[in-house]
Amino acid sequence: MCYADTTANPDGTATAHCYCGWSNTYPDHDTADAAAENHTRDAEAAEAEFAATH
């Protein structure tokens, strides 16, 4: 399971990151937060699909 979060950068950008190794830098916190939420939701959906088929 993935748990993505965000970190503010000194230059005003924000980085979305996850313990699974995924990360990306975005122009602002709102965009990074949305990406983190999407990453977590997509990972949960993939895990649920895998569990349903195996």
Secondary structure, DSSP 4 states (H G I P E B T S, - for coil): ---EEEEE-TTS-EEEEETTS-EEEESSHHHHHHHHHHHHHHHHHHHHHHHHH-
